[in-house]
Amino acid sequence: LKVNFSAGHSLGEWSALTAAGALKFGDAVRLVHQRGKLMQAAVSAGEGAMSAIIGLDADLITAVCLEETSKQQGVVSAANFNGPTQTVISGNSDAVARTEVILKEKGAIKIARLAVSAPFHCPLMQTAADGMRGLLDEVTISKFSFPVISNVEATANRDPSRVASLLVDQITSPVRWVE
């Protein structure tokens, strides 16, 4: 089997990196466990939310999120660009709820609140990203057998020296799956 590249959505990027040989399986399991704990601790239960927005252009959704966040009544941002007409938003519960109303008025076909424990891939995860940085410094990242497409950049990476920073950035940045 010849692999040209691999990719994984969000947590799946860790599996892709492990399959490519960049991370040892044991290190990946330990770090993913710690990542989950850090992300859960970053925002208190009930204070964050995520919603899938279906039927609107991602640029419009992003613009509405930026406008709502600029009002300084909470954070809301595009978190997952999953398909041409499906974007997930993430942030403070109240800000997400206000943004859902606006996006429905702008023509969203469907808005589905996701059953998640925290608002992933948004700036509210910064403390988790900070904690993950130190943990990644403790592991060896090896040469890749094949490139892995980064969620943050939506480009193939095969440079072991970039893996840690990309995985840290992934915690607060959107998953650019469409690209």
C-alpha positions in Angstrom: 0.0 0.0 0.0 1.4 3.4 -1.0 0.1 6.3 0.9 0.4 9.7 -0.7 -0.9 11.6 2.3 -3.4 11.4 5.2 -5.8 13.7 7.0 -7.9 13.6 10.1 -10.7 15.9 11.2 -9.9 17.5 14.6 -8.9 14.7 16.9 -8.4 12.5 13.8 -5.3 14.5 12.9 -3.6 12.8 15.8 -4.5 9.4 14.3 -3.2 10.6 10.9 0.1 11.7 12.5 0.4 8.4 14.3 -0.3 6.4 11.1 2.4 8.5 9.3 4.9 7.6 12.0 5.4 11.2 13.3 4.0 10.2 16.8 4.5 7.0 18.7 1.2 5.3 19.5 1.8 5.5 23.3 2.7 9.2 23.2 -0.4 10.0 21.0 -2.8 8.1 23.4 -1.3 9.9 26.5 -1.3 13.3 24.8 -4.9 12.9 23.4 -6.0 12.0 27.0 -4.3 15.2 28.4 -5.7 17.3 25.5 -9.2 16.2 26.4 -8.7 17.1 30.0 -7.2 20.5 29.2 -10.0 21.3 26.7 -12.7 20.2 29.2 -11.2 22.4 31.9 -10.8 25.5 29.7 -14.5 26.4 29.8 -16.9 25.6 32.7 -19.8 23.2 31.9 -22.7 25.0 30.3 -20.8 28.2 29.4 -19.9 27.0 25.9 -21.7 25.7 22.9 -21.3 24.6 19.3 -23.9 24.5 16.5 -23.9 23.2 13.0 -25.2 25.8 10.5 -26.5 24.3 7.3 -27.3 26.1 4.1 -25.3 29.3 4.4 -22.0 30.4 2.9 -19.1 30.0 5.3 -17.9 33.6 4.6 -21.3 34.9 5.7 -21.2 32.8 8.8 -17.7 33.9 9.6 -18.6 37.6 9.1 -21.7 37.3 11.4 -19.5 35.6 14.1 -16.9 38.4 13.9 -19.6 41.0 14.2 -21.2 39.3 17.2 -17.8 38.9 18.9 -17.0 42.6 18.3 -20.0 43.6 20.4 -17.9 42.2 23.3 -20.8 40.1 24.8 -19.0 36.8 24.4 -17.0 34.9 21.8 -18.4 33.1 18.8 -16.4 31.9 15.8 -16.5 29.5 12.9 -14.9 26.3 14.3 -15.3 23.7 11.6 -15.6 24.2 7.9 -17.1 20.7 7.3 -18.7 21.1 3.8 -19.6 23.8 1.3 -22.9 24.4 3.1 -22.1 23.2 6.6 -20.1 25.2 9.1 -20.0 24.7 12.8 -19.8 27.7 15.2 -18.3 27.6 18.7 -18.1 30.0 21.6 -19.9 31.2 24.7 -23.4 29.8 25.0 -25.2 33.1 24.9 -23.1 34.4 21.9 -23.8 31.2 20.0 -27.5 31.5 20.7 -27.6 35.1 19.5 -25.7 34.1 16.4 -28.0 31.2 15.7 -31.0 33.6 15.6 -29.2 35.9 13.2 -28.1 33.1 10.9 -31.6 31.7 10.8 -32.9 35.1 9.8 -30.2 35.2 7.1 -31.6 32.0 5.6 -29.9 29.0 7.3 -31.8 25.9 6.3 -31.1 24.1 9.6 -29.3 24.9 12.8 -28.4 22.0 15.0 -26.9 22.5 18.5 -24.2 19.9 19.0 -24.1 17.7 22.1 -20.5 18.5 23.1 -18.9 19.2 26.4 -17.0 22.3 25.5 -16.7 24.9 22.7 -13.9 23.4 20.7 -11.8 25.1 18.0 -12.3 28.7 19.2 -10.4 31.3 21.3 -12.0 30.1 24.5 -9.7 27.1 24.3 -6.5 29.2 24.7 -5.7 27.8 28.2 -5.9 24.3 26.7 -3.6 25.3 23.9 -1.1 26.8 26.4 -1.1 23.6 28.4 -0.7 21.4 25.4 2.4 23.3 24.2 4.4 22.1 27.3 3.2 18.5 26.9 4.2 18.4 23.2 7.7 19.6 24.1 8.2 16.4 26.1 7.8 14.0 23.2 9.8 13.1 20.1 8.2 13.8 16.8 9.7 11.6 14.1 10.2 11.8 10.4 6.9 11.2 8.5 6.4 8.2 6.2 3.9 10.3 4.3 2.6 13.9 4.6 -0.3 14.8 6.9 -2.7 17.6 6.0 -2.9 20.0 8.8 -6.4 21.1 10.0 -5.0 24.6 10.7 -3.4 25.3 7.3 -5.2 22.8 5.1 -1.9 21.9 3.5 0.3 18.8 3.6 3.0 18.9 6.2 5.9 16.5 6.4 8.2 18.7 8.7 8.4 17.1 12.2 9.5 20.5 13.6 6.1 22.0 12.8 3.9 19.3 14.3 3.8 20.6 17.8 2.9 24.2 16.9 0.2 23.0 14.4 -1.4 20.7 17.0 -1.3 23.6 19.6 -2.8 26.0 17.1 -5.5 23.4 16.1 -7.0 23.7 19.6 -8.1 27.3 19.0 -8.3 27.4 15.2 -11.0 26.2 12.9 -10.8 22.9 11.1 -10.5 23.8 7.4 -11.9 20.4 6.2 -13.4 21.8 3.0 -10.1 23.1 1.7 
